[in-house]
Amino acid sequence: MTPKVELHLHLEGAAPPAFVRGLAREKSIDISGIFDARGDYAFTDFRHFLAVYEAATSVLTTPADYARLTRAVLEESAAAGIVYSECFLSPDFCGGGDLAAWVDYLSAIREAAEAVARAGGPVLRGIVTCIRHFGVARAKAAARCAAETAGDWLTGFGIAGDEAAGRLHDFAWAFDCAREAGLGLTAHAGEWQGPAEVREALKLGVSRIGHGVRAIEDPALVEHLAERGTVLEVCPGSNIALGLYPDWRAHPIGPLRARGVKVTVSTDDPPFFRTTLVREYQRLAEAFDWDEGVFSELNRTALAAAFCDRATRDRVAARLEAR
């Protein structure tokens, strides 16, 4: 199996439905309404997806829960051949934005991740993400949490959530705070809003864009992204499942790459969209006739863009080459 690098993965969004149902039973929490008859997550559109996501996350109430979740997610990652992954974490979900609580949650997640890595599993790093539709004040609190815990494991900062909520420039303080702490910067943009949103994200000083696919609608922006070397964390299966594009051949990842934009492939919230990175590769190979050489290139691009130190990058590079 091709060893893979994944840059765009929401930790809670990667929780297997069975894991969430089991935790809900343990705590006598009724979230049965978020599943369909087969036991999969069920939602009708993007905003409903956000509501279902937050309902699923509601059963994760302690650092120990997050440690268990981390192990479960990394088990799924290993099965897909992932050797390095970066996951989005939110202090809003991990302690309600309180720094002391956040430290406890982060420690539990990190300890679980490092135990998996020592056993030969995927290497994981964390990116704090503020939630756009939770507002500016809570984003500032998340940025402070990120700045206080920045280091060799917590290595990035970004923003996720509803792109229709507020303006990206309203969150500039949070990004400035994270930048000063030495964190890598990324932002969800250009998924539900158009190319102008990608341009706004670039003004925040990010090196990566989460999704960014609607940049394809603006040829000048596509050229700018290619010249600037901005990396897009593209999640094709997510975009198709949510109705942004009708099918794999219509997805712009192929044209973006053909025009020189640096693209990578990730799963976003894989069980919600009934996908894995193996499936993403298979469908992209079918849609664009990509071969193993292309996927190796995409993984090298992802590793070069990863928010990790040189020693980690070198270790992961060796695993990518050990086929």
KEKE-3310 file (N, C-alpha, C; in steps of 0.2 Angstrom, whole numbers, plus 5000, padded with zeros to 4 digits):
npx = (5004:5003:5012:5006:5003:4993:4985:4974:4963:4950:4949:4938:4929:4934:4930:4925:4908:4903:4911:4907:4894:4896:4902:4892:4882:4889:4888:4875:4869:4858:4860:4854:4847:4857:4861:4859:4848:4857:4867:4876:4883:4871:4865:4859:4863:4877:4876:4868:4876:4886:4879:4876:4889:4894:4885:4889:4902:4898:4898:4911:4919:4929:4947:4952:4942:4946:4959:4956:4949:4959:4967:4958:4956:4969:4971:4962:4969:4981:4977:4974:4986:4993:5006:5010:5001:4991:4980:4966:4962:4951:4951:4938:4930:4938:4938:4931:4937:4945:4961:4968:4961:4962:4975:4976:4968:4975:4987:4983:4979:4991:4999:4993:4994:5008:5011:5006:5014:5026:5024:5025:5015:5006:5013:5008:5003:4997:4985:4978:4962:4951:4934:4924:4910:4908:4912:4922:4928:4929:4938:4949:4952:4955:4966:4975:4976:4982:4995:5000:5003:5011:5023:5034:5024:5011:5008:5002:4990:4973:4958:4941:4924:4908:4909:4901:4899:4903:4918:4934:4944:4941:4946:4960:4968:4969:4976:4988:4992:4995:5005:5015:5018:5025:5018:5013:5002:4985:4970:4952:4945:4936:4928:4914:4912:4917:4931:4935:4935:4946:4956:4955:4959:4973:4978:4979:4991:4993:5001:4995:4979:4964:4954:4950:4946:4937:4945:4947:4938:4943:4954:4966:4968:4971:4983:4991:4991:4999:5011:5014:5016:5007:4999:4986:4974:4966:4950:4943:4932:4925:4920:4912:4903:4896:4889:4895:4902:4897:4902:4917:4925:4921:4927:4938:4952:4960:4962:4967:4980:4985:4988:4998:4996:5000:4994:4986:4980:4967:4955:4946:4933:4932:4923:4910:4909:4910:4922:4939:4957:4963:4952:4950:4961:4959:4948:4952:4962:4955:4947:4956:4966:4977:4993:5004:5015:5011:5004:5014:5021:5011:5011:5024:5024:5014:5021:5032:5025:5021:5017:5029:5045:5062:5068:5057:5052:5061:5062:5049:5050:5058:5050:5041:5048:5051:5045)
npy = (4994:5011:5023:5037:5054:5065:5080:5087:5085:5083:5080:5076:5074:5063:5053:5036:5031:5020:5021:5033:5031:5021:5027:5037:5028:5023:5035:5038:5046:5053:5052:5048:5053:5057:5048:5036:5023:5013:5015:5025:5042:5055:5068:5082:5094:5106:5115:5107:5096:5102:5104:5090:5086:5093:5088:5075:5077:5081:5070:5068:5072:5072:5072:5059:5053:5059:5054:5041:5043:5048:5037:5028:5035:5035:5022:5019:5028:5021:5010:5014:5017:5028:5038:5050:5062:5077:5084:5094:5103:5109:5121:5125:5113:5105:5108:5119:5131:5136:5138:5130:5119:5115:5112:5100:5092:5092:5086:5073:5069:5071:5062:5049:5049:5049:5037:5028:5031:5027:5014:5011:5016:5029:5045:5059:5076:5092:5104:5119:5124:5138:5141:5147:5151:5152:5164:5180:5183:5170:5165:5172:5167:5154:5156:5161:5149:5141:5148:5147:5134:5130:5121:5107:5097:5103:5112:5121:5133:5137:5141:5135:5130:5138:5146:5157:5165:5180:5190:5185:5194:5199:5190:5192:5196:5184:5176:5183:5182:5168:5167:5175:5166:5156:5147:5137:5142:5140:5140:5137:5140:5146:5135:5135:5148:5160:5163:5176:5174:5166:5174:5183:5175:5173:5185:5184:5178:5165:5149:5138:5133:5127:5117:5127:5126:5133:5143:5140:5146:5159:5164:5172:5172:5158:5158:5166:5159:5148:5154:5159:5148:5143:5130:5119:5111:5099:5091:5080:5070:5074:5087:5082:5074:5083:5090:5100:5098:5088:5076:5065:5068:5081:5088:5101:5098:5091:5101:5112:5107:5104:5117:5121:5123:5119:5105:5094:5079:5075:5068:5075:5074:5059:5047:5053:5057:5045:5039:5035:5038:5029:5026:5039:5040:5030:5034:5046:5042:5035:5046:5055:5049:5047:5041:5030:5038:5051:5052:5050:5061:5071:5067:5070:5084:5087:5083:5092:5104:5102:5105:5103:5099:5098:5086:5077:5078:5072:5059:5055:5056:5046:5035:5036:5033:5020:5008)
npz = (5000:4996:5005:5014:5016:5026:5028:5031:5043:5053:5070:5079:5069:5062:5070:5072:5068:5076:5087:5093:5096:5105:5116:5119:5124:5135:5143:5144:5135:5123:5107:5095:5085:5075:5067:5053:5047:5045:5054:5051:5050:5048:5037:5029:5022:5022:5033:5041:5043:5051:5063:5066:5067:5079:5088:5088:5094:5106:5115:5119:5133:5142:5145:5144:5136:5124:5122:5120:5108:5099:5098:5092:5079:5074:5072:5061:5052:5050:5044:5032:5026:5030:5035:5041:5049:5051:5063:5066:5080:5092:5105:5110:5110:5117:5132:5133:5129:5140:5146:5156:5156:5143:5142:5149:5141:5128:5132:5135:5122:5115:5122:5119:5105:5104:5109:5100:5089:5094:5093:5080:5072:5063:5063:5072:5072:5079:5075:5081:5079:5077:5078:5066:5066:5079:5083:5085:5098:5105:5096:5098:5111:5108:5100:5110:5118:5109:5107:5120:5121:5110:5101:5098:5095:5095:5082:5073:5067:5063:5055:5055:5051:5048:5033:5029:5040:5048:5043:5036:5039:5052:5060:5061:5072:5080:5071:5070:5083:5084:5074:5079:5089:5083:5075:5061:5048:5043:5034:5032:5017:5002:5000:5002:5000:4987:4976:4981:4995:4996:4993:5004:5014:5011:5014:5028:5030:5028:5024:5019:5012:5017:5008:4997:4983:4975:4970:4957:4949:4946:4936:4937:4951:4952:4945:4953:4965:4961:4958:4970:4978:4987:4996:4993:5004:4999:4998:4990:4991:5002:4997:4986:4993:5000:4990:4983:4971:4957:4954:4953:4941:4939:4948:4953:4957:4948:4936:4944:4948:4936:4932:4939:4953:4969:4976:4988:4995:5006:5019:5027:5035:5037:5041:5041:5027:5022:5017:5014:5014:5005:4997:4991:4983:4974:4967:4962:4954:4944:4939:4934:4928:4936:4941:4951:4952:4952:4964:4973:4971:4976:4989:4993:4991:5001:5013:5012:5015:5028:5045:5054:5062:5056:5059:5061:5048:5041:5045:5042:5028:5025:5028:5018:5007:5009:5002)
capx = (5000:5006:5012:5003:5003:4987:4986:4967:4959:4947:4950:4932:4926:4936:4928:4920:4901:4903:4915:4903:4888:4898:4903:4885:4879:4892:4886:4868:4867:4854:4861:4852:4845:4862:4863:4854:4846:4863:4872:4881:4881:4866:4864:4856:4867:4883:4874:4865:4882:4889:4875:4877:4896:4894:4881:4893:4907:4896:4899:4918:4918:4935:4953:4952:4938:4950:4964:4953:4947:4965:4969:4954:4957:4975:4970:4959:4974:4986:4974:4974:4993:4995:5012:5010:4994:4990:4973:4963:4959:4948:4950:4931:4928:4942:4938:4927:4941:4949:4968:4970:4957:4965:4982:4974:4965:4980:4992:4980:4979:4998:5002:4990:4997:5015:5012:5005:5020:5032:5023:5026:5010:5007:5015:5002:5004:4991:4984:4973:4957:4946:4928:4922:4904:4908:4913:4929:4930:4931:4943:4955:4954:4958:4973:4979:4977:4987:5001:5003:5005:5015:5029:5036:5019:5006:5013:4999:4984:4969:4951:4936:4917:4904:4912:4896:4899:4908:4923:4940:4949:4939:4950:4967:4971:4970:4981:4994:4994:4998:5011:5020:5020:5029:5014:5011:4995:4981:4963:4947:4942:4935:4924:4907:4912:4921:4938:4937:4937:4953:4961:4955:4963:4980:4980:4981:4998:4993:5005:4991:4972:4960:4950:4952:4945:4934:4949:4947:4933:4946:4961:4971:4970:4975:4990:4994:4992:5004:5017:5016:5017:5002:4997:4979:4973:4960:4947:4938:4926:4920:4916:4907:4897:4892:4886:4899:4903:4892:4906:4924:4928:4920:4931:4944:4959:4964:4964:4972:4986:4988:4989:5004:4995:5002:4988:4987:4973:4965:4948:4942:4929:4931:4917:4904:4908:4910:4928:4946:4962:4963:4946:4951:4966:4957:4943:4956:4966:4949:4944:4961:4971:4983:4997:5008:5020:5007:5002:5020:5022:5007:5014:5030:5021:5011:5027:5036:5021:5018:5020:5033:5052:5066:5069:5051:5051:5066:5059:5043:5052:5061:5045:5038:5052:5052:5039)
capy = (5000:5017:5027:5043:5060:5068:5087:5090:5080:5085:5074:5074:5072:5057:5048:5031:5031:5015:5024:5039:5027:5017:5032:5039:5023:5023:5041:5038:5052:5051:5056:5043:5056:5059:5042:5033:5016:5008:5017:5030:5049:5057:5075:5084:5099:5108:5117:5101:5093:5106:5102:5083:5085:5096:5083:5069:5079:5082:5064:5068:5076:5072:5071:5052:5052:5061:5049:5035:5045:5048:5030:5025:5038:5033:5015:5020:5031:5016:5005:5017:5018:5035:5038:5056:5066:5083:5085:5100:5102:5115:5122:5125:5107:5102:5112:5126:5137:5137:5136:5125:5113:5114:5109:5093:5088:5092:5082:5067:5068:5070:5055:5044:5049:5047:5030:5025:5032:5023:5007:5010:5019:5035:5051:5064:5083:5095:5111:5122:5128:5142:5139:5153:5153:5153:5171:5182:5182:5163:5163:5175:5163:5148:5158:5161:5142:5139:5151:5145:5127:5129:5118:5102:5093:5108:5116:5125:5137:5139:5142:5131:5132:5141:5152:5163:5168:5185:5191:5183:5199:5200:5185:5194:5196:5177:5174:5187:5179:5162:5168:5177:5160:5152:5142:5137:5145:5138:5143:5135:5145:5144:5129:5137:5155:5160:5165:5181:5171:5163:5180:5186:5170:5174:5191:5182:5176:5158:5145:5133:5134:5121:5116:5132:5123:5138:5147:5138:5151:5165:5162:5176:5169:5152:5159:5169:5153:5144:5158:5160:5141:5141:5123:5118:5105:5097:5085:5079:5066:5079:5092:5079:5072:5089:5093:5106:5096:5083:5069:5066:5071:5088:5091:5105:5096:5090:5107:5116:5104:5105:5124:5123:5124:5114:5102:5088:5075:5073:5066:5080:5070:5053:5043:5057:5056:5038:5039:5034:5040:5024:5027:5045:5039:5026:5038:5051:5038:5034:5052:5059:5044:5048:5034:5030:5044:5057:5051:5051:5069:5074:5066:5074:5091:5087:5083:5098:5109:5100:5110:5099:5101:5094:5079:5073:5077:5067:5052:5053:5055:5039:5030:5037:5030:5013:5005)
capz = (5000:4995:5011:5013:5021:5026:5031:5033:5046:5060:5075:5080:5062:5060:5075:5069:5071:5082:5093:5096:5099:5111:5121:5121:5128:5142:5147:5144:5131:5117:5100:5090:5079:5070:5063:5049:5049:5044:5059:5048:5051:5043:5037:5023:5019:5026:5040:5045:5044:5056:5069:5067:5070:5085:5092:5089:5098:5113:5120:5121:5138:5146:5141:5143:5129:5118:5121:5116:5101:5096:5096:5087:5073:5071:5069:5055:5048:5049:5039:5025:5024:5032:5040:5044:5049:5055:5064:5068:5087:5095:5112:5111:5111:5122:5138:5132:5128:5146:5145:5160:5154:5136:5143:5150:5135:5124:5135:5134:5115:5113:5125:5115:5098:5104:5111:5094:5085:5096:5091:5073:5069:5060:5067:5072:5074:5080:5073:5084:5075:5080:5075:5063:5068:5086:5084:5086:5105:5106:5091:5102:5116:5105:5098:5116:5120:5104:5108:5126:5120:5104:5102:5093:5094:5093:5077:5068:5069:5058:5056:5051:5052:5042:5029:5029:5047:5048:5038:5039:5042:5059:5064:5060:5079:5082:5067:5072:5089:5082:5070:5084:5093:5078:5073:5054:5047:5037:5034:5028:5013:4995:4999:5002:4997:4981:4976:4985:5001:4996:4993:5010:5018:5009:5018:5035:5030:5028:5019:5016:5012:5018:5002:4992:4977:4971:4967:4950:4946:4945:4933:4940:4957:4951:4943:4959:4970:4958:4959:4978:4981:4992:4996:4995:5007:4995:5001:4985:4993:5006:4992:4982:4997:5002:4984:4980:4964:4956:4953:4953:4935:4939:4954:4950:4959:4942:4933:4948:4948:4929:4931:4943:4960:4974:4979:4992:4996:5012:5019:5030:5041:5033:5042:5039:5020:5020:5013:5017:5009:5000:4992:4988:4978:4969:4963:4958:4948:4939:4936:4931:4926:4939:4942:4957:4952:4953:4971:4976:4970:4980:4996:4994:4992:5008:5018:5012:5018:5034:5050:5058:5062:5051:5061:5060:5041:5038:5047:5038:5021:5025:5028:5011:5002:5011:4999)
cpx = (5004:5006:5010:5004:4996:4987:4980:4963:4956:4946:4943:4928:4928:4934:4923:4913:4900:4906:4910:4897:4890:4899:4897:4882:4882:4890:4879:4866:4864:4856:4859:4850:4850:4864:4857:4852:4852:4868:4877:4878:4876:4865:4862:4860:4873:4881:4871:4871:4886:4886:4876:4885:4897:4890:4885:4899:4905:4897:4907:4919:4924:4941:4954:4948:4942:4956:4962:4951:4953:4967:4965:4955:4964:4975:4967:4965:4979:4983:4974:4981:4996:5001:5013:5004:4995:4982:4972:4960:4956:4948:4942:4928:4931:4943:4935:4931:4945:4956:4970:4967:4960:4971:4981:4972:4971:4985:4989:4980:4986:5001:4999:4993:5005:5016:5011:5011:5025:5031:5023:5020:5011:5009:5010:5005:4997:4991:4977:4968:4952:4940:4924:4915:4903:4909:4921:4932:4933:4937:4950:4957:4957:4965:4978:4981:4983:4994:5004:5006:5009:5021:5031:5030:5013:5009:5009:4993:4980:4962:4946:4929:4914:4907:4908:4896:4905:4913:4930:4945:4947:4943:4958:4971:4973:4976:4988:4997:4998:5004:5017:5023:5024:5025:5013:5004:4992:4974:4958:4945:4941:4932:4917:4906:4917:4928:4940:4939:4944:4958:4961:4959:4971:4982:4981:4988:4998:4998:5001:4983:4968:4954:4952:4950:4941:4938:4949:4943:4937:4953:4967:4973:4973:4982:4994:4996:4998:5011:5019:5018:5013:4999:4990:4978:4966:4957:4941:4931:4922:4916:4911:4901:4893:4888:4889:4900:4899:4896:4913:4927:4926:4924:4937:4951:4963:4967:4968:4979:4989:4990:4995:5002:4997:4996:4990:4980:4972:4957:4944:4939:4927:4924:4910:4903:4909:4916:4934:4951:4963:4958:4947:4956:4963:4952:4947:4960:4961:4947:4949:4967:4978:4987:5000:5013:5017:5006:5008:5022:5018:5009:5020:5028:5018:5016:5031:5032:5019:5021:5023:5041:5056:5067:5063:5050:5055:5064:5053:5045:5055:5056:5041:5042:5053:5046:5040)
cpy = (5006:5021:5034:5048:5064:5075:5090:5085:5083:5079:5071:5071:5066:5051:5043:5032:5026:5018:5029:5035:5024:5022:5035:5034:5023:5029:5042:5045:5050:5055:5052:5046:5058:5054:5039:5026:5011:5010:5022:5037:5051:5064:5077:5089:5101:5110:5112:5097:5096:5104:5095:5082:5088:5091:5077:5071:5080:5076:5064:5074:5077:5071:5063:5050:5054:5057:5043:5037:5045:5041:5027:5028:5036:5026:5015:5023:5025:5011:5008:5019:5025:5034:5044:5060:5072:5083:5091:5098:5109:5116:5123:5119:5103:5107:5118:5132:5139:5134:5130:5118:5110:5110:5102:5089:5087:5087:5074:5065:5066:5063:5049:5043:5047:5040:5026:5025:5028:5016:5006:5013:5026:5041:5056:5071:5087:5102:5114:5126:5132:5140:5146:5156:5154:5161:5173:5181:5175:5162:5166:5170:5156:5150:5158:5154:5140:5141:5148:5138:5125:5125:5112:5097:5098:5113:5120:5128:5138:5140:5138:5133:5135:5147:5158:5167:5173:5186:5188:5188:5201:5195:5187:5194:5189:5175:5177:5184:5172:5162:5170:5171:5155:5146:5143:5139:5142:5141:5139:5141:5143:5137:5132:5145:5155:5162:5171:5179:5169:5169:5183:5181:5172:5181:5190:5179:5168:5155:5140:5135:5127:5122:5121:5131:5128:5143:5146:5143:5158:5163:5166:5174:5162:5153:5162:5163:5149:5148:5158:5154:5139:5134:5123:5111:5102:5091:5083:5075:5070:5084:5088:5077:5077:5093:5099:5104:5089:5076:5071:5069:5078:5092:5095:5103:5095:5096:5111:5113:5105:5112:5126:5124:5118:5111:5096:5085:5073:5071:5070:5077:5063:5049:5047:5057:5050:5037:5037:5037:5035:5025:5034:5044:5035:5030:5043:5048:5037:5040:5055:5055:5045:5041:5035:5036:5050:5057:5052:5058:5072:5073:5070:5082:5092:5087:5089:5104:5107:5104:5105:5101:5096:5087:5074:5072:5072:5060:5050:5052:5048:5034:5030:5033:5022:5009:4997)
cpz = (5000:5002:5010:5018:5020:5030:5034:5036:5053:5064:5077:5074:5060:5065:5071:5072:5077:5088:5097:5099:5105:5117:5123:5125:5135:5146:5147:5140:5124:5111:5094:5084:5074:5066:5059:5051:5049:5050:5057:5050:5046:5043:5030:5019:5024:5033:5044:5047:5050:5063:5071:5070:5077:5090:5094:5094:5105:5118:5122:5126:5143:5142:5140:5137:5123:5117:5118:5109:5097:5094:5091:5080:5070:5069:5062:5050:5046:5044:5032:5023:5026:5037:5043:5043:5053:5056:5067:5075:5089:5102:5114:5113:5117:5128:5138:5132:5134:5145:5149:5158:5147:5137:5145:5144:5130:5126:5134:5126:5113:5116:5121:5108:5099:5105:5104:5089:5087:5094:5084:5069:5066:5065:5066:5075:5075:5078:5077:5079:5078:5075:5073:5066:5075:5088:5086:5093:5107:5102:5095:5107:5114:5103:5104:5118:5115:5106:5114:5126:5114:5105:5097:5092:5091:5088:5072:5071:5063:5060:5052:5053:5046:5039:5029:5035:5047:5042:5041:5042:5050:5063:5064:5067:5081:5078:5068:5078:5088:5079:5075:5089:5089:5075:5065:5054:5041:5039:5030:5024:5006:4995:4998:4999:4992:4981:4980:4992:5002:4996:5000:5015:5017:5013:5025:5035:5030:5022:5015:5016:5013:5013:4997:4985:4972:4968:4959:4946:4944:4942:4936:4947:4957:4949:4949:4964:4968:4959:4966:4981:4986:4991:4998:4998:5004:4998:4996:4987:4997:5002:4988:4987:4999:4996:4981:4972:4963:4956:4953:4947:4935:4944:4951:4953:4953:4938:4937:4948:4941:4928:4936:4950:4964:4977:4983:4993:5003:5013:5023:5036:5038:5035:5040:5031:5017:5015:5017:5012:5004:4994:4988:4982:4973:4964:4959:4953:4943:4936:4932:4928:4929:4941:4949:4958:4954:4961:4975:4976:4975:4987:4997:4995:4999:5013:5018:5015:5025:5039:5055:5057:5057:5052:5059:5052:5038:5039:5043:5031:5020:5024:5021:5006:5003:5008:4999)
residu = (MET:THR:PRO:LYS:VAL:GLU:LEU:HIS:LEU:HIS:LEU:GLU:GLY:ALA:ALA:PRO:PRO:ALA:PHE:VAL:ARG:GLY:LEU:ALA:ARG:GLU:LYS:SER:ILE:ASP:ILE:SER:GLY:ILE:PHE:ASP:ALA:ARG:GLY:ASP:TYR:ALA:PHE:THR:ASP:PHE:ARG:HIS:PHE:LEU:ALA:VAL:TYR:GLU:ALA:ALA:THR:SER:VAL:LEU:THR:THR:PRO:ALA:ASP:TYR:ALA:ARG:LEU:THR:ARG:ALA:VAL:LEU:GLU:GLU:SER:ALA:ALA:ALA:GLY:ILE:VAL:TYR:SER:GLU:CYS:PHE:LEU:SER:PRO:ASP:PHE:CYS:GLY:GLY:GLY:ASP:LEU:ALA:ALA:TRP:VAL:ASP:TYR:LEU:SER:ALA:ILE:ARG:GLU:ALA:ALA:GLU:ALA:VAL:ALA:ARG:ALA:GLY:GLY:PRO:VAL:LEU:ARG:GLY:ILE:VAL:THR:CYS:ILE:ARG:HIS:PHE:GLY:VAL:ALA:ARG:ALA:LYS:ALA:ALA:ALA:ARG:CYS:ALA:ALA:GLU:THR:ALA:GLY:ASP:TRP:LEU:THR:GLY:PHE:GLY:ILE:ALA:GLY:ASP:GLU:ALA:ALA:GLY:ARG:LEU:HIS:ASP:PHE:ALA:TRP:ALA:PHE:ASP:CYS:ALA:ARG:GLU:ALA:GLY:LEU:GLY:LEU:THR:ALA:HIS:ALA:GLY:GLU:TRP:GLN:GLY:PRO:ALA:GLU:VAL:ARG:GLU:ALA:LEU:LYS:LEU:GLY:VAL:SER:ARG:ILE:GLY:HIS:GLY:VAL:ARG:ALA:ILE:GLU:ASP:PRO:ALA:LEU:VAL:GLU:HIS:LEU:ALA:GLU:ARG:GLY:THR:VAL:LEU:GLU:VAL:CYS:PRO:GLY:SER:ASN:ILE:ALA:LEU:GLY:LEU:TYR:PRO:ASP:TRP:ARG:ALA:HIS:PRO:ILE:GLY:PRO:LEU:ARG:ALA:ARG:GLY:VAL:LYS:VAL:THR:VAL:SER:THR:ASP:ASP:PRO:PRO:PHE:PHE:ARG:THR:THR:LEU:VAL:ARG:GLU:TYR:GLN:ARG:LEU:ALA:GLU:ALA:PHE:ASP:TRP:ASP:GLU:GLY:VAL:PHE:SER:GLU:LEU:ASN:ARG:THR:ALA:LEU:ALA:ALA:ALA:PHE:CYS:ASP:ARG:ALA:THR:ARG:ASP:ARG:VAL:ALA:ALA:ARG:LEU:GLU:ALA:ARG)
# end
